[in-house]
Amino acid sequence: DFNGHTFIKGNQPKGITLAANGTSRFRVPFSLEYVKFIKSLMGFFQGKDTAPYRLQITFGFKTPIGVINVPLDRRGEVPLPRLPKIRVAGASLGAISFLGASLVLRIGMINKGKFPIKMKGFNYAFNVSNIPIVTGQSQISALAVGKEQILKVPVQIKFLKVGMAIANIIRSKKMPYDFVGKINMGLF
């Protein structure tokens, strides 16, 4: 079980022979229920610090007096990695021309989890009427536990794209917008 969901089950009914004072390898076929596996992973995204686990194994030993079952049941809590908290720490204006402007955003990222987070990059876009008005990307190093890192994120604004978005807004009389971003954290 992980996070209240049993998603792996297996059985090895054939048995194996253990060498005296030695080691032996054996295989246990198992089934994996993907829906329960995905549900068990939801703890990673629910802001929890830990998730419960339970491992149950029963070993059956064939003896002259019959099969003796030896159960193993372990339970505990596993610390979970957490996504960082993000805040805008400030901005400064860079170069301005007829084509566009550059800014440097200062983004604070705080690691509230129990593990350091190794990151590979951060990119984003602010879109208006499906036109990317603001885009940028930055390299990120590891975030230490309980620490905040201030990222300096270069931002490029292209005035032509802003004009296109304004024209779309006037034509459609709607202003759909979205902010999209991606933090590359290896597995996430």
ABEGO torsion letter per residue (X at the ends): XBGGBBABBBBBAAEBBBBBGBBBBBBBBBBBBAAAAAAAAAAAAAGBABBBBBBBBBBBBBBAAEBBBBBBBBBEBBBBBBBBBBBBAEBBBBBBBAAEBBBBBBBBBBBABABBBBBAEBBBBBBBGGBBABBBBBBBBBBBBGBBBBBBBBBBBBAAAAAAAAAAAAAAGBBBBBBBBBBBAGAX
